[in-house]
């Protein structure tokens, strides 16, 4: 595809600003711009004009339906499609779409997770248009990004709190910028670029694995002779079949205006990555949800399956989603980039200090934001950041922090030095960081890379947490500085005291080493190793106060989300456990019995011919199979009994039961089955092996 064709393709299925400028009246276009920039409500007549323009454009593109596209608490997207047709008489219809239909919809809310906010019989819920997100065409329908709330106005989705957090962060950040004399900035936008990791496997092989079909990961599977040891897959030559997939994926994403930029092979065999150019957090969240959907659809066209589970294969790297987060102004400044003037560098240090303070004070909240049953297999598994929160700044920036805390001079003669204007503070060298892939939060020059997210999760929750935490710290800083008699002196003291009090969260070393776990404990850092433990911290009073203060969540909305996350954990582990039982009883146990019987018959036949024939190897194999089979069935019964046990008193206790009872038995059952796989003939084993799965695409 030529550069010209890419330019024509990009955004071709999006009702974006350029299309609006062409199809809306100047009055309508200005009203929409004012709505997005200032939050001014749209008049119904304006909505009618926009709806008519959207409909005409969509029909020209081949669309016949429209849908309010929203993001409920399932972690996926949802849509209910209505056609544009309106009957005129018995033989004619018109294609119509009104402003009322654009602005509000009414899907059934009873079957979406609500965490107790809604009773099952209370079905009414509302979708409301998000005018800051562009409508787009997908599968023949005009998709209108919306929020989703209950009849009583409580947020039932992932977009609403994200928009709230972005607005509050902007408000507090503008307060701080005013203190530096900036009167031009009207808005500060949280910017996000989520790198998406994924696996591709052959669909014919996938269809033979019940565990992959039902759970997205392999519940059984012995380690293959070759995995990622040679590191030959990482950034390696892309195979033709994968290249064809990636090419079509790019084209489909570009049509939707998604800034797909980078593609490459990842560390594990069959693993790959796609990275976009980062954009505002709301758009980035919408686009990432679309990216995951399109990845799966395009894979199916190539007779492949895209796996987004955090750990589809034991023993090889799992998949994460690195959330590159930064702040920019509507005038084009990146607030996490040292500038060329003293005031810009002082501003950078203040925003950096706010971030460091926020991560230290709200470690548990950030850990909760990435907690999921899939991510439990990945965090801390020598392939991803540990479950302990820390910030990597790089040696030079850390040295600057040390100099500030100790009130000493920092000089780096090897690099250009930038004065920051406050005499007691050191200068800042440019290009201050390397990368640290073991760090949960790494500063990478002008942004922070939050590396703890799981590959399948919505990026909304972690970014809601980052935005709200930053809003809180900037609010505190603005309160402290707005009444200062001497701004420079107060600024110096604030930066110094903040870095001194929260220096413990900075760690530039290897997060995979056991020594770091011990060191983190000495520092008083939190270590919530699994989802069942992490979610116990979700409703800490300071977290409730944080979200209530900044009007991101009510206490009821936060409690509901915690309940949803806990119940989701139980449901996922329960599905996995029941799938294991089904696979053992209906597939693995019969296959092993048959293979053992055939082997035993072979031994008996040999001995019937030569009584003194040495069959010790075959007999040892039979003994091992018998022992492992007995262990497998013992753990199968134990798992059955565990699933039938009485329910826990509450969702938190239920999650802990599934983690520390059910999940532990599952591990023992898998160990027995995997041990049997390596001593059973390949043709007798009922499941495709890891070699089949990981190396099926050649």
N, C-alpha and C positions, 0 to 999 in steps of 0.2 A: 504494500500500500504506500502510495506517495505521500509526501508531507502535505501536499495540497488536499489530498483525499482525507487525511487525518483531521485537518483543520475543518473540512466540511462535515466530517462525521461527528466531531466532538460536540456534545450537547444537542445533537440533532433531535433527540427525543425528550428534550427538556423545555418547558415553558419558562425560559429564563428571562433575565432583564432585557436582553437584546430583542427577544420576541415581543415582550411587553411594550417596549418602546415603539415597535413597528405596528402593533395591533390595537393598542389602547389609545384613547384620546389623551391629550396632554394633561387634562384635568384629572382623569382617572389615574394616569401614570404617576403624577405628582402626589396624589392622595396615597397611593400604595407606598411610594418612597417615604413619605412622612410617617406612615403607619410603621414601617420597618425601623426607621431611624429614631423616632420619638415615641413610638407606642400609641400614636393617635388612632382611635377606632375608625374603622371604615364605615361610611354610610352605606345603607342597603342598596341605593342606586349604583354606587361604585362597585359593590359586590356583584350586582346584576351584570354590569358591563364586563367585569373581569370574567365572570362565569361564561358569558356568551362568547367572549374571545377565546377562552380556553377550549370550549366545546368545538368551535369552528376549527381551531388549529388541530385539535385532537382527531377530529373526523377526517381532516385532510391527511393526517398521518395513518389513517386506517383504524382508529379506535372506534368502538361501538358502545363501550361502557365507561362508567366512572366508578371510583371507589375511594373512600377515606382510608388512607394507609396509615396505620398506627402501630405502636410498639407496646403491647401489654406486658405484664410482668412474667410472661412465659420466657422472655429472652429472645423470642422470635418476633416477626411482624404479623399483622393481621389485616384482612381486607374483606369487605362485603361488596359485591359488584352489582350495580344497577345499570340498565341500558339507558341510553339517551332518548329512547322512543316515548312519545306521548300520543295517545290515540286522538284522532280528529273526528272520524266517523267510522263506519263499519269497514271501510276499505282503505283508509289513509292514516298515516302517522307522521308526526313531526319529530325532529331531533331537537330536544330542548334540555337546557341545564340552567337552573336558576341560581341567583345569589344565595337564597336560603339553603339550597342543596350544597353549594360550595362551602358555606360558612359552618354548617352544623349537620351532623348525622346522628342517628340513634341506633347503634348496634345493641344486640342483647349482651348485657354485661354479666349475666349470672354464671356463665361457664368459664370466665377468665379468673385467674387467681386474684383474690382480693385480700387475703389475710384476715378475714373477718370484718372488713369494712362494709361488705354487702352480704346479706343472706341470699341463699340460692333462689328463693322465691322473689327477691327484689331484682328484677331483671333489667331495669332501665339504666342505661349508661349513655354518655354523649361523647361524640368526637367533635372537635372544634378545629377549624383550619388554622394552621401555622403559616401566616403570610410571609414569614422570613425564610421559609423553605420552598424551593421551586417545585411545582407540579411536574410530573413526568409521565411518559407512556411506557407501560410494561405489559407484555402479553395481550395487547389489544385493548387495554383499559387506561383511562386517564387516572393516574394515582395522585391523590391530594394529601400531602403530609399533614397529619393532625395530631393533636393531643387527645387523650382518652381519660375521661373522668366519670365519677359516679353521679347519680341523680342529685346528690347533696353537695357535689363540687369537689370531692376528694380525688386526688390523683391516683389513677389506676394504671399508669403507664410509666415509661422511662424517659419520655421527651419532656413532660411537664416539669419535673424537678431539675432537669438539665437547663431548661430555659430560665427557671427561677434563679438557679445558681449563677448562671452567666450574667444575668441582670444585676444581681447583688455584688458580684465580684467587680463588675464594671463601675458600679456606684462608689465602692470603697476605693478602688484604684484611682479614679478621677479625683477623689478627695486628696489623696497623697500627691498626685501630680500637680494639683493647684498649689501645694506648699512649695514646690520647686519653681513656681512662677509660670507654669504652662497653662495658658488660658485657651488654647486652641483645641485641645483634645476634648471631645464630647463623649467618647465611648472607648472602653478597653475591652478587647475581645480575647477570650481564651482560645488559643489555636491548638489544634490536635492533628497528628499524623499517625494513624495506627498501622503498623507493619503487621501483615497477616501471614502466619505460617499455616501450612496445610499438607496433607498427604494425598497422593493420587495412586489408586490401585485399579487393577483390571476388574471390570464389573462381573465377568464370568466367574472369577475367583471369589469375589465378594459375595455373590449370591449363594455360595456354598458354606458361608459362615453365619450361623444364626446369631452369634454374639455381635458381630458387626452390624447386622441388619437391625437388631433390637436395641443395642446399647451404644453403638458407635465405636466400641473398642473390643479388642480380643480379650476374652476372659480366660482363655487357655492359649498356650503356644510356647513351645520350647525355643530357646535362643538359637538362631541359625548359625551355621559355621562361620559365616561372614556377616558382620553388621556394619558399623561405621568406623571400625578400628583403623583402616587405612586412610581415613579422611579424604577419600577420593571423590566422594559425591559433592562435597561442599564447593560451590562455585564451579563445579565441573561442567563439561560440555552438555548442553541440554539435548536429550534424546528427541528424535524427529516427532514422535507421537506426542510427547510432552510439549514440544515447541509449537506444534499445531494447536494444541489446547490453549497454551498461553497466548498465542496470536489471536485466536477467536475471543478469549476472555478479555484481552485488552480492548478489542473492537466493541464488544458488548458494553463494557464499562464506560468507554469513551462516549458512546451514544447517550449514556445516562449522565454525562457530565462529570464522571468520577475521574479524578486525576491520577489514574494508575501510571506509575512512573518506573518502578524497578521490579525486575523479576529475576530469580536465580534459584539454583538448587541449594537446599539447606543441608545441614550436617548429616541427618539420617538418610538411609536409602529410601527412595520414593517420597522424600519430603522436599517442599519447595516454599518459596516466599514471594509475596507481592507487597510492595510498599507504595503508598500514594504520596503526592505532594501535600503537605499539611494545609488545613483550612480551618475555618471557625468550628468550634466544638459541635454545634448543632448539626451543621452540614456533614462534618466528619462522622458523626454517629449515624445519621441517615445513610450516608454512603457506605459505611462499613457493613451495616445490615444488608444493604443491597448487594455489596460485594460477596458476602457469604452465600447469599441466595443464588447469584449469578454463577459463582464458582461451581456450585452443585449442578445447576442446569446445563452448563456448558460441558462439564465432565460427562454427563449422561449422553450427550450427543457424540462423544468420542468413545463410547463404550467403556467409560471409566467411572469411578466413584471418588468424589472428593470427601475426605475425612477431616473434620474440624475438631474432633475430640482432642483434649490436651494430651492424652497418652494412649493412642490406639494400639501401640505395640510395646510390650515390656522389654527392657534391656537396650532399647535405642532411644534417642532423644525424642521428647514429646514436642508439642507445638504451643507456642505462646503468641501473644499479641502485644508488641512493644508500643506503648502509648507515649508518643513524643508530644510533650505539653509545654506551651509557652504562652506569653502574653504580648499582644501587640495593640497599638493605639489606632484609632481611625485616621490618624495622620501618618501612619506608616512606620512608627518606631517599635522595635522589639525591646521590651523592658528588661529582658535577661541578657542583653548584649552590652558590654562596656562601650561607652561612646567616645567621642573625640574631644569632649569638653569636660571641665571639672564637675559641673553640675550633673551631667549625664552619668559619670562614673559614680558619684555619690548616690544618685538615684538607683543605679544598678546594685550597689551594695545594700541599699535599704530593701529592695525587693528580694534580693538573695537572702538577706537575714530573715525576712518575713517567711519565706519558704522553708528555711531550715528550722525556724521556730515551730511552724505549723506541723511539719512532719514529725518533729520530736514530740510535740504535745498530743498529736492525734495518730500515733503509730497504730493503735488498735483499730481505729476507724478505717485507715487505709488498708490494713490487712483484711478487715471484713469485706471491703469493697471488691476484693479479688477472690473471695472464698467460694469454692464450688467443689462438688465431688470429683469432677474431672481434674481440676487444678491440684487437688491433693496428691495426685500421682506424680506431679511435675515439680512443684516448689521444693527446693532443697535437694533435688535428686541428681546432683552433679551435672545439671544441664540447664538449670534455671536459677534465678536468685533464691536465696534461702527465705524461709518464712519470717525472718527477722528484718524489720525495716532499718535501712541505713541509707545515707547519701554519699555518693562518690563525687568529689569535686576536682580531683586531680592534684598533683603535687604542688603546682604553682599557686592555684587558688587557695588550697589548704594552707600554704605558707603565708599567704596574705591574711587569711583568717587568724592564724596564729599571731601574726604581727599586730593585728588590730587588738586582739585579746590582751596581748602582753604590752601594748603601747610601745612597740619597738619599730625601727625603720626597716622597710623591706626594699631591697635593691636587687634587680636581676639585670646584670650587664649584658646578657646574651640576647635580650629582646628589647623591642621598643617599649619605652616606659610612658605611661599616660598619667598625668597628674589628675587627682580627683577633686582637688580644690579645698579640701578640709585638711589643714596642715598636719593634724595629728594622725590622719589616716594615710596608709601607704598608697603608692601608685599601683596601677593595674596593668600587667602585661597582656598583650593580645594573644589569642589562641592558647588558652590556658589548660586545655585538658587532652588527655589520651582517652581511651575507652576502657570500661571495666564491665565485662559481660556477666560478672558474678554479682553486680550491684543491683539492688531493687530499684534505686533511683539514682541515675547517673546524669550529672551535668555534662552536656556535650557541646559547649560553646555558646549557644544562645537559646537553649531549651533543656528541659529535663526529660529523660527517657525513663518512664515508669515501666519496668520490665516484668512485673509480676502478673499481668493480666493473662488469663487463659485464652486460648485461640477461639473457643466457641462463644465466649461471653460478649454481651453488649458492652460497649465502652462507656455507656452512659453513667453507670454507677461509680466507677473510679473517677471519672471527670467531675461528677457532681461533688464527690468528696474533695478532690483537689481544689475545685473552684470555691467551695464553701469554706474550707480551711484557710485558703489564701484571703478570702474576703474578711474572715475574722481577724487575722493577724494585721492586715492593712487597716482595718477599722481601729484596732488598738493603737497602731502606730500613728494614725491620723489624730486620734484623741490626744495622744501624748504630745504631738508636735504642734498642733494648731494653736495651743495656748502658750507656746514657749516664748520667752523673752528674747533669747538668742538662738535662732534656728540652727546655725551651724554647730554651735556647742551642744545643743540638745540632740541634733542628728548624730554627732559623733558618739555621745554617751549612749544613745539608744542602740546604735549598731554594735558598739563594743559590748554592752551588757547583754544584748541578745545573743551574740555569738559566744560569749563566755558561758552563758547559762545553758546553751543548747549544743555545745561543741561535741557532746557525746554521740550525737547521731551521725557525725561525719566519720566515714571509714573508707579508706582507699585500698584496702588489702583484698585478699582472696576470701570471698564469702562462702566458698565451698569447704574450707578447712574447719575441722572440729575445734581448733583453737579459737576461731571467731565466735563460736557458740558460747564458749567459756568466757571470752572477753566481753561479749554482749551482755551476758548475765551480770558480770561485774559492773558494767556501765549502767545497769538497771533498765536495759532495753527489753521490750516484750518479745516473747517467742511463742506465738500461737501456731502450733505445728499443723493443725488440720482444721477443716471447716467446722466440725462439731465444737471444737474449742473456740475458734475465732468468733463464731456467731454468738457465743455467750457474752462477748464484749460489745455487741452491737448496740444494746440499749443502755449503755453507761449514761448516767445523768448528764455528764458534760457533753455527750454526743446529742442527746435530746435537746439540751439547752442551745447548742451550736446551731442546729437546724431550725429550731423555733425562732431564735433571735434573728436569723437572716431570712426567715419566711420561705425556706426551701422545702421543709416537711413540717407538718404538724406532728405532735406526739403520736396521734392515732395512725397517721400515714407511715411513720417510721416503724411503729410496732407491727403494723400489717406487713411491711416488707420483711422484717425479721422473721415473722411467722411463715411467710412464703418461702424464704430461703431455707429455713429449717425443714419444712415439709418437703420441699424439693429434694433436699439431701436424702431424706428417708425414702422417698419414692424412687429416686435414681438407684440407690444401693439395693433397694428391694427388688426392682426390676432386674438388676444385674444378678442378684442371688437366685431369683426364680429362673432366669435364663440358664444359669449354670446347672441348676437341678435338671432342667429339661434336656440340656445337651448331654449330661452324664447318663441319664436314665434311658433316653431314647436313641442315643447315638454312640457315645464313647464306651459305655459299659458293654452293650451288645457286641460292638466291634472287637473289643479286647477279649471278651469271652470266646468269640469265634476264632480269633487268632491264636489264643491259648489252646483251644481245643484242637485246632489243626496242627499246631506244633506238637502237642502231646500225642496225637495220633501218628504223626511222623516218627516220633521217638519210639513209640510202641511197634510200628511197622518195621523199623530198622532192627530192633531187638528181637523181633520174631524171626528175622533172617539170621542175624548173628547175635546170639545171646550175650557174648562178652564184648560187644561193640561199645566203645567209649562215647557216651552221649552226655557227658558231664556239662558241656557248655549249654546244650539245649535245656537240660534239667535246671541249671542255674538260672537260665532265662525264665523258665516257667516259675521258679520259686520267686524271682524278683517281680514278675507280673502278678503272681498270686498275692504277694505281700502288698504291693502298691494298689492292686485292685481292692483288697480288703480295706486299706487305709482310705482310698477314694470313697468307698461306700460308707465307711464309718463317718467321714466328714460330711457326706451327703445327708445322712440321717441327722447329724448334728445341725446342719444348716436348715433342714426342714423343721426341726424342733425350734430352732431359734426364731424362724419366721412365724411360727405359730404361737410364740410366747405372748403373754398378755401385753397390752399396749401400755406405754409409759404414761406418767401423769401429765406431762406437757410436751410441747414440741422440742424443747431443748433436751430434755431427758431422752426423748425418742431418738434424736439425732446422735446422742452419745451412745445409746444402745446399739444403733446400727453401725456406728464406727468401731466401738470397742468390743462388740460381741459378734454381730453378723459379718462385718468386714474381715475380722480376724479369722473366722472359720473359712470364709471364701479364700483367703490366702493359703490356708493349709490344704484346702481342696485343690486349688490350682497347682500347688507344689507336687501333689501326688500324681495328678493327671499329666503334668509336663514331664515328670520323670518317666512315666509310662510311654509317652510319645517317642522318646529317643531310643527305646528298646523294642518298639513295635514296627513291623515291616511297613514301609511307606504306603504300599498298596492296600494294607489292611487298616491304616489309620483313617478315620472318617472325615477329617477336617483338612483343608489345605494348610500346609505348613507356613511358617514365617518366611521361608525361602520362596515359596509360591507367591505369597502376598507382597513381599517387599521387592521382589525382582521379576515380577510378572510382566512389567512393561519394559520391553527391550528396544 
